Amino acid sequence: MRVVGFMGSPRKGGNTDILLSEVLQGAEESGAEVTKYTLCALDISPCQACDACRKLKHCHVEDDMQTLYEAILEADVIVLGTPIYFWGPSAQIKAFLDRWYALDQEGLRERLAGKRALLICAFADSDPSTAAATVHMVRAAMTWLGLEFLEPLLVTAGERGEVLQNREAMQKAYAVGAALLR
């Protein structure tokens, strides 16, 4: 079982990073092969809406997304972590997800079918509906592409590292990761 995590926060060691790492640790300690990518450390250009991928059967933009496409296609479970900024995902995760457009075609959709996707969101607001637009966007995209969208992990934590003080959230993150193998 391969679990691949994509950290969409620009804040290394922040709440999203901590939660994603805890989910991945739970998965790894349960027997999964785990890989984590930090999107802000990679060269990911925005989608150019050129439709070259429709003709070429792959995105023509030569950047780190080429490696990430393979990681996505080889994974059994994809874990996306993003902070919520102004009721939406980070720019890093949005650019990454927009580039999935190149995967929405015959031959690739079949390789995505049946994979599972988990969304992790950290946000400063105590109202879970703060993440609603992001949850809807990611659920719609994953469902469209044939992935099973798992119950998202939504955690209130605003200050850097604050989530470490939330024992319940940390235990839940680990348990969610361990349950990915079931």
C-alpha positions in Angstrom: 0.0 0.0 0.0 1.4 3.4 -1.1 0.3 6.5 0.7 1.5 9.8 -0.8 1.1 13.1 1.1 1.2 16.5 -0.4 1.9 19.4 2.0 0.3 22.5 0.6 1.3 24.9 3.3 4.3 27.3 2.9 4.8 27.1 6.6 7.2 24.2 7.3 6.6 22.9 10.9 3.1 24.6 10.9 -0.2 23.0 11.8 -0.9 21.5 8.4 2.6 20.1 8.2 2.3 18.6 11.7 -1.1 17.0 11.0 0.0 15.6 7.6 3.1 14.1 9.2 1.0 12.5 11.9 -1.4 11.0 9.4 1.6 9.7 7.4 3.2 8.3 10.5 0.1 6.4 11.4 0.0 4.9 7.9 3.7 4.0 7.9 3.5 2.4 11.3 0.6 0.3 10.1 2.7 -1.0 7.2 2.2 1.5 4.3 5.0 2.8 2.1 4.8 6.6 2.7 6.2 9.5 0.7 5.7 13.2 1.5 6.1 16.1 -0.9 6.3 19.7 0.3 4.8 21.7 -2.6 6.3 25.1 -1.8 9.8 23.5 -2.1 9.0 22.4 -5.7 8.7 24.1 -9.0 5.0 23.9 -9.9 3.8 26.3 -12.5 0.1 27.1 -12.8 -2.0 25.4 -15.4 -1.7 27.3 -18.7 -5.1 26.2 -19.9 -3.5 25.4 -23.3 -5.0 22.0 -23.7 -1.7 20.6 -25.0 -2.3 17.7 -22.6 -5.3 16.6 -24.7 -3.1 16.2 -27.7 0.1 15.0 -26.1 -1.6 12.8 -23.4 0.5 14.5 -20.8 1.2 18.1 -19.6 3.9 19.8 -21.7 5.0 22.1 -18.8 8.4 20.8 -17.7 8.6 21.3 -14.0 8.4 19.2 -10.8 4.8 18.3 -11.5 6.1 15.6 -13.9 7.4 13.7 -10.9 4.3 14.3 -8.9 2.1 12.9 -11.7 3.9 9.6 -11.3 3.6 9.7 -7.6 -0.2 10.3 -7.9 -0.6 7.5 -10.4 1.4 5.0 -8.3 -0.3 5.8 -5.0 -3.1 3.9 -3.4 -4.0 6.8 -1.1 -3.4 10.5 -1.7 -3.4 12.8 1.3 -3.7 16.5 0.6 -2.9 19.0 3.4 -3.7 22.7 3.2 -4.3 25.5 5.6 -7.4 27.5 4.9 -6.7 31.0 3.7 -9.7 33.3 3.3 -12.1 30.3 3.2 -10.1 28.5 0.4 -7.0 26.4 0.0 -3.4 27.7 -0.1 -2.1 28.9 -3.5 0.3 25.9 -3.5 -2.4 23.3 -3.2 -4.6 25.1 -5.7 -1.9 25.3 -8.3 -1.1 21.6 -7.7 -4.7 20.6 -8.1 -5.3 22.7 -11.2 -2.5 20.7 -12.9 -4.5 17.5 -12.3 -6.4 18.6 -15.4 -3.8 16.7 -17.4 -4.9 13.5 -15.6 -8.5 13.9 -16.7 -8.3 11.9 -19.9 -8.7 8.4 -21.2 -5.9 6.1 -20.1 -5.2 8.1 -17.0 -8.6 8.3 -15.4 -8.6 4.5 -15.3 -5.3 4.6 -13.3 -6.9 7.0 -10.8 -10.2 5.0 -10.4 -10.5 3.4 -7.0 -7.7 5.3 -5.3 -8.7 7.1 -2.1 -8.1 10.7 -1.3 -8.0 12.4 2.2 -8.1 16.1 2.8 -6.5 17.7 5.9 -7.3 21.3 6.7 -6.0 23.5 9.5 -7.6 26.8 10.1 -7.7 29.5 12.8 -11.5 29.8 13.0 -13.4 27.6 15.4 -16.2 27.1 12.9 -15.6 24.0 10.8 -17.7 25.6 7.9 -14.6 27.8 7.4 -13.2 24.8 5.3 -16.5 24.1 3.5 -15.6 25.7 0.1 -12.2 23.8 0.1 -13.8 20.5 1.1 -16.4 20.9 -1.6 -13.8 21.8 -4.3 -11.5 18.9 -3.5 -14.4 16.4 -3.1 -15.8 17.4 -6.4 -12.4 17.1 -8.2 -11.6 13.8 -6.6 -15.0 12.3 -7.3 -14.9 13.6 -10.9 -11.6 11.8 -11.4 -12.9 8.5 -9.9 -11.2 8.7 -6.5 -13.0 7.8 -3.3 -13.1 11.0 -1.1 -12.6 10.1 2.5 -14.0 12.0 5.5 -11.8 15.1 5.7 -9.7 15.9 8.8 -10.6 19.5 9.8 -8.7 21.0 12.8 -8.9 24.4 14.4 -5.3 25.6 15.0 -4.1 29.1 14.1 -0.8 29.8 15.8 2.2 28.0 14.4 2.5 24.6 16.1 -0.7 25.1 18.1 -2.1 21.7 17.0 0.6 20.0 19.1 -1.3 21.1 22.2 -4.5 19.5 20.9 -4.1 15.9 22.0 -7.4 14.8 20.6 -6.6 16.2 17.1 -3.1 14.6 17.1 -4.6 11.2 18.2 -7.3 11.5 15.5 -4.7 12.3 12.8 -2.6 9.3 13.7 -5.7 7.0 13.8 -6.9 8.3 10.5 -3.5 7.5 9.0 -3.5 4.0 10.5 -7.0 3.4 9.2 -5.9 4.1 5.6 -4.7 0.5 5.3 -8.1 -0.9 6.1 
